[in-house]
Amino acid sequence: MLEREEGASSTLKQLGAIVRTLDLWDDPVELIGDEDDEQEIRPRALVFEALDRPDLAVAALRAIRKESYFDNVGAMIVVTVGQIARIDPASGFDDFCLHPYVPEELYGRIRALEWRRSEFATEERHKVGGIVVDKGSHEVYVDGRAIALTAKEFALLSYLFERRGKVLSREHLLSRVWGNRYEGGPRTVDIHVRRLRAKLGETLPLETLRGSGYKLRAPHGDEKVRTAGERTERADRDESVEGDDESLEESSEPKLAS
């Protein structure tokens, strides 16, 4: 953003935000402070004041995305009314705002941008990407849309969220989610994972690890380098079920040993 009297920088500062500014053609590294890592300072949103030159903002966004410091930070482009038609949906921006600003709209859009990109975990709620799991109400939302899950699908998803970043074997998941007295085999886990992927789509960052099990990807930067034995397989190959699929489509109700 440019340091202009009528610009977003001035508006956001009046609202109490800490703002760093840079010309669109400058090196984005200049936005990174020397003590940011030590003080755990991370940007919450990127606002590109393109006005009548959205092409410059697109080039600036590409440069910024090369810096890991800005990973998973939402980006918004600001244009004049006459430039709306020039905003390419594939340019990488999460939202846009019109100039001149309405302060309340600018603030509200940035808050919404932060929410879409934010992730958190509390005792009752987990948010990973666009997925929110509310254990208190047994509800799941994807980008604000309620998703109907069976009891076992919800239990499996909750368990994966609670242990995000850890490799969990099928046997481990079967024991923890279905219980030690369940008589079904590990393929039951595959079936329920396939159902979760079908319902949640690409928003579910779940990896299938050959010979190991499943892992819900950790936030960027916390990922460890995968070994050769942890290569992700394609979902349609990993979840192929040997034998008669109909016999494996088990009820979500657990079987108890007699």
Secondary structure, 3 states (H helix, E strand, C coil): CCCCCCCHHHHHHHCCCCCCCCCCCCCHHHHCCCCCCCCCCCCCCEEEEEECCHHHHHHHHHHHCCCHHHCCCCEEEEEEHHHHHHCCHHHCCCEEEEECCCHHHHHHHHHHHHHHHCCEECCCEEEECCEEEECCCCEEEECCEEECCCHHHHHHHHHHHHCCCCCECHHHHHHHHHCCCCCCCCHHHHHHHHHHHHHHHHHCCEEEECCCEEEECCCCCCCCCCCHHHCECCHHHHCCCCCCHHHHCCCCCCCCCC
